[in-house]
Amino acid sequence: MNFALRRYVSRTLPVSSDTFNDMLFISEKHYGFFLRHSPAESLLNPVFFEFGAGWDLISQLYFHARGIKKQCAVDIKPHAKIALINDAIERLHRHTQKADGHIDKKATSHALASMAELNALFGINYLAPCDMRKTNFPSASFDFISSTATLEHIPAKDLALILAECRRLLKPDCIISCLIDPKDHFAYCDRHVSTYNFLKFSDRQWAFFNSSLHFQNRLRYPDYVNMFQNAGFEILVCEAEQPTDSDMAGLKSLRINNKFSDSLEDLGVKTIWVVARKKQLSSFEGGA
């Protein structure tokens, strides 16, 4: 149902050219954080891990073109579709032919005949469904973990468990890079809805509107910072896109539910990028 709605109703699949280019930019930024903040030994033969891999695996294909030979991509449901992956492969191949720098122009020259070929052709081990609260992968299995526009769709109690699991999965001193979109996602398909509209509802009211197909936890900027720290991460980068004057005016005119006690500036943060390193503290080790 979710795929059908996106493919034939909202027509957001396959992604637009603008969205595709945005995903390339985001993937390159993830990769840049990996290069800048990872220990030297992780740069040699790294193993990447992404949760919330999505429909078309654009990030994983891009990482492969960047030279990452071994990846694991997981999702709570098997969203990935061969047709969408092949569409991404074709577009990425055209992009790589024009790209400069350290990118393999032959890395995306083969289309998939089946999902089983993902690993053989691209070094991508795709697993779905996968419960990120307890993956059963061995501890310290991965050199880099990423997620893009995923954390905002996870209930807070589960998100705490997932971040703890991410910490367990990372090798010592390795990093996690997460782009978070804390805005009201209904605004993307309804121009009459503001990006802060859901802040006016109580938890009980919001439960009525909150779709299980596109769950939104409504966590705000300070909530995410606290969750990373509580999970045993040292935050290295925290980029918060601040609200514009127009955004602030809209927030001030909104009757915000008293559940949200943060400042208007914190409530109005539009995107959050967190890059964090696994802390080596005895209080967090617990045999992990």
C-alpha positions in Angstrom: 0.0 0.0 0.0 2.8 2.4 0.9 4.6 1.8 -2.4 1.4 2.1 -4.4 0.5 5.4 -2.7 4.0 6.8 -3.4 4.2 5.5 -6.9 0.7 6.3 -8.2 -0.8 8.9 -5.9 1.9 11.2 -4.6 4.2 10.2 -7.5 7.3 10.5 -5.3 8.7 7.2 -6.7 11.0 7.1 -8.6 12.4 10.2 -6.9 12.5 13.4 -8.8 15.8 14.7 -10.3 16.0 17.3 -7.6 15.6 14.7 -4.9 18.1 12.4 -6.5 20.7 15.2 -6.6 19.9 16.0 -3.0 20.5 12.3 -2.1 23.9 12.4 -3.8 24.8 15.5 -1.9 23.7 13.9 1.4 25.6 10.7 0.6 28.7 12.6 -0.2 28.4 14.5 3.1 28.0 11.3 5.0 31.1 10.0 3.2 33.0 13.2 4.0 32.3 12.9 7.7 33.5 9.3 7.6 36.8 10.4 6.0 37.4 13.3 8.5 36.4 11.7 11.8 37.2 7.9 11.5 40.3 6.3 12.9 43.0 5.6 10.4 42.5 1.8 10.5 38.9 2.2 9.5 39.9 3.9 6.2 41.6 0.9 4.8 38.9 -1.7 4.3 35.8 -0.2 5.9 32.4 -1.9 6.4 29.5 0.5 6.1 26.1 0.0 7.7 22.9 2.0 7.0 19.5 1.6 8.7 16.3 2.9 7.0 17.8 2.1 3.6 14.7 3.0 1.7 13.4 2.2 -1.7 16.2 2.7 -4.2 19.5 2.4 -2.2 20.9 5.5 -3.7 23.3 6.1 -0.8 24.7 2.5 -0.9 25.2 2.7 -4.7 27.0 6.0 -4.2 29.2 4.6 -1.5 30.1 1.7 -3.7 31.1 4.1 -6.5 33.2 5.9 -3.9 35.1 2.6 -3.2 33.3 1.0 -0.3 33.4 -2.7 -1.1 31.4 -4.0 1.8 28.1 -2.7 3.1 25.0 -3.8 5.1 21.7 -2.0 4.4 18.7 -2.8 6.6 15.1 -1.7 6.9 12.2 -2.5 9.1 10.3 -3.6 6.0 11.5 -4.8 2.6 10.9 -1.5 0.8 13.7 -1.9 -1.8 12.4 -2.6 -5.3 14.5 -3.8 -8.2 13.0 -1.3 -10.7 13.7 1.6 -8.4 17.3 0.4 -7.7 17.9 0.0 -11.4 16.6 3.5 -12.0 19.0 4.8 -9.4 21.9 2.7 -11.0 21.2 4.2 -14.4 21.0 7.8 -13.1 24.1 7.4 -10.9 26.0 5.9 -13.9 25.2 9.0 -15.9 26.3 11.2 -13.0 29.6 9.3 -12.6 30.5 9.8 -16.2 30.5 13.6 -15.6 31.9 13.6 -12.1 35.4 14.6 -11.2 37.5 13.2 -8.3 37.8 9.8 -6.7 34.7 8.1 -8.0 34.6 4.8 -10.0 33.0 5.4 -13.3 32.5 1.7 -13.9 31.0 1.0 -10.5 27.4 1.4 -11.7 27.5 -0.1 -15.2 25.4 -3.2 -14.4 21.7 -3.4 -13.8 20.2 -5.9 -11.4 18.4 -9.0 -12.6 17.5 -10.0 -9.0 18.0 -8.7 -5.5 20.4 -11.6 -5.0 22.9 -9.8 -7.2 23.2 -6.8 -4.9 26.0 -8.4 -3.0 27.9 -9.9 -5.9 27.8 -6.7 -8.0 27.8 -3.9 -5.4 28.9 -5.5 -2.2 25.6 -4.6 -0.6 24.0 -7.0 1.9 20.4 -6.0 2.0 18.4 -7.3 5.0 14.7 -6.6 5.5 12.8 -6.9 7.7 15.4 -6.1 10.3 14.7 -5.1 13.9 17.3 -2.4 14.7 16.6 -2.7 18.4 18.4 -6.0 18.4 20.1 -6.9 15.1 22.1 -10.0 16.3 25.2 -8.8 14.5 28.4 -9.3 16.4 29.6 -6.4 18.5 32.1 -4.0 16.8 31.2 -5.2 13.3 31.1 -1.9 11.4 33.4 1.1 10.7 30.6 3.6 9.9 26.9 3.8 10.5 24.6 6.3 8.7 20.9 7.1 8.4 19.0 9.7 6.4 15.6 11.1 7.3 14.9 8.0 9.4 15.2 8.8 13.1 12.2 11.1 13.1 10.0 8.1 12.1 10.9 6.0 15.1 9.1 6.1 18.5 11.3 7.6 21.2 11.4 4.5 23.4 12.6 2.4 20.3 15.0 5.1 19.2 16.9 4.9 22.5 17.3 1.1 22.0 18.4 1.6 18.4 21.1 4.2 19.3 22.4 1.8 22.0 22.5 -1.0 19.4 24.3 1.3 17.0 26.9 2.0 19.6 27.3 -1.8 20.2 27.8 -2.4 16.5 30.4 0.2 15.9 34.1 -0.5 16.2 36.1 1.5 18.8 36.3 5.2 18.0 34.2 4.9 14.9 31.3 7.2 14.1 27.6 7.4 13.3 26.3 10.1 10.9 22.5 10.9 10.9 20.5 13.5 9.0 17.2 14.1 10.8 14.2 16.0 9.5 12.0 17.0 12.5 9.4 19.0 10.5 5.8 18.0 10.0 6.0 15.7 7.0 2.3 16.3 6.1 3.5 19.7 4.9 5.3 18.0 2.0 2.1 16.9 0.4 -0.3 19.6 1.6 0.7 23.3 1.1 -2.0 24.4 3.6 -0.1 22.6 6.4 2.9 24.4 8.0 6.1 22.5 8.8 5.3 23.1 12.5 1.6 22.2 12.4 1.9 19.0 14.5 3.2 21.0 17.4 -0.3 22.2 18.3 -1.6 18.7 19.2 -1.4 16.8 22.4 -0.1 13.3 22.3 -3.6 11.9 22.4 -4.8 14.2 19.6 -1.7 13.5 17.5 -2.1 9.7 17.9 -5.3 10.1 15.8 -3.6 11.7 12.9 -0.2 9.9 13.1 -0.1 7.3 10.3 1.6 4.0 10.9 2.7 4.2 7.2 4.7 7.4 8.0 5.0 7.6 11.8 6.4 10.9 13.1 7.7 11.1 16.7 7.7 14.9 17.0 11.0 14.9 18.9 12.8 18.3 18.8 16.4 19.3 18.5 17.4 19.0 22.2 15.7 15.6 22.4 17.9 14.2 19.8 21.1 15.6 21.3 20.2 14.1 24.7 19.4 10.7 23.2 22.8 10.5 21.5 24.6 11.5 24.7 22.5 9.1 26.8 23.3 6.2 24.4 27.0 6.7 25.0 28.1 8.9 22.1 30.4 11.9 22.0 28.9 14.4 19.6 31.5 15.7 17.1 29.2 17.6 14.7 25.8 19.0 15.4 24.4 21.1 12.5 21.0 22.6 13.1 19.3 24.5 10.4 17.8 27.5 12.2 14.3 28.8 11.5 14.0 31.9 9.3 12.2 35.1 10.4 9.1 33.8 8.5 9.3 30.5 10.3 9.5 32.2 13.7 6.5 34.4 12.8 4.6 31.3 12.0 5.6 29.6 15.2 4.6 32.6 17.3 1.1 32.6 15.7 0.7 28.9 16.4 -1.0 27.7 19.6 1.8 25.3 20.6 0.7 22.5 22.9 2.2 22.7 26.4 3.8 19.3 25.8 6.6 21.3 24.0 8.5 23.4 26.5 11.6 24.1 24.4 12.4 27.6 23.2 10.9 28.7 19.9 14.3 28.6 18.4 14.8 25.0 19.4 11.2 24.1 18.3 11.8 25.7 15.0 15.0 23.9 14.0 14.3 22.5 10.5 17.0 19.9 10.0 19.6 18.3 12.3 22.8 16.6 11.3 24.5 14.7 14.1 27.9 13.0 13.8 28.9 11.2 16.9 31.7 8.9 18.1 31.3 5.8 20.2 32.5 6.7 23.7 34.8 4.3 25.4 33.5 4.7 28.9 33.3 1.9 31.4 29.8 2.8 32.4 28.7 2.0 28.8 30.8 -1.0 28.1 28.7 -3.7 29.8 30.5 -6.4 27.9 29.4 -4.9 24.5 
